[in-house]
Amino acid sequence: MFFPISNTHINPIYLVVVGFLIGILGGFFGVGGSFIAGPALRLMGVDWNYAVGTDLAHIVGKSIVAARQHRTLGNVDLKLGFFMALGTIGGAEGGAQLIQALKRAGNVNTVVSYVAIIVYFSIATFMLWESRKTLKTDKRQSRSGAKGVQSKKDRSAFGPVTQRIQRVEIWPMITLPTSGIRISLWTILLVAFIGGLFSGFLGGGAGYIRMPSMVYVLGIPTHLAVGTDLFEIVISASYGTISHAIKGNVDILIALVMHTGAVVGAQIGVVATQYFAGPKIRLAFVPLPLIGAAIVIYTMISGHKL
Amino acid sequence: MKKGAAKNLRAFVMELVVYAVLVTSYFFLVLHLLGQWLFHLEVRHRYIYAAVAILLIAGQAVVLDTVTSLLFRFLRGRRR
């Protein structure tokens, strides 16, 4: 099939299958999946700028489907999502500015690559440690006859630190009844800003930074973090899509075809979250940042930008 | 429980088949017709293209989500 906007020939079945796989990941983990979509489009000869912009457009569609499904399951905190979107957009602009400054200094690729590898490995290591520790504690407690863990009110080995963060009283304090927490607005904005900063700095939606930070820093239950992150992605990725489309970086026809597969994948991913407790979702999340790190390392060694 | 899962799986496979037929016709009809128009819009009117692009992807998301949910409900209901 010929796509005139990006001037490429791509088999639509390939796009549907890629969309389907990313849809599953998005629905289950609440991530955009740009670390797969970007390289997958590049592999078919789509220029890098079109790959980035088109991927964002596809993320909008997929996140709408997944967020709608999560909402029917009660997994979306709309109030938190709106505040997060504000911080993310601000952070994404900051990240883009940082990239421009590094471009002027002439060492953008090296700095971004090293930062990405350190961040991805740190997240994977931390989540592996935390989820395993929580699962072990849960197992011990269930053996000793303690009441089982509720699927949405999950525990975390990092819980005491999270509670200390929630107790920081900086006006205005926000109550989030859906998530069951009371926290300073500045903490929410800071977490979203840092997520957005990485999104602008490293590219993609940076869901593998935002979803864990919502769980560990804000103390949002994992299922709600996944759903709310998707809702927040709809807003921030829409902003990114419009911005990229104006710059001529979006082939909406490719995004529409990819999205037909993502619709089914996202629904499967959302339904699958109902069968896993929070710590298990977090443990399954660990390979995602590692894939991101592997792609960066491959790019550094081979010199090819995937 | 197992019976319910098997029923869901069967409905899902049927949904996939119906969905594949719908999507294939969608590729050939809608995208074929829209392709040239969107290409010209992208070249000549970037701001309008940006607005149309976001509306198209959001609209498609809502429509396909509704279609797949209805299909699933219909197919599951029919097998009861």
Interface residues (C-beta under 8 A of the other chain):
Chain A: M1 F3 P4 I5 P12 V16 A57 H58 V60 G61 K62 I64 V65 R68 Q69 S238 T241 I242 A245 I246 G248 V250 I252 L253 A255 L256 V257 H259 T260 V263 V264 Q267
Chain B: L16 Y19 V23 Y26 F27 L31 L34 G35 Q36 L38 F39 E42 R46 Y47 Y49 A50 A51 V52 A53 I54 L56 I57 A58 Q60 A61 V62 L64 D65 T68
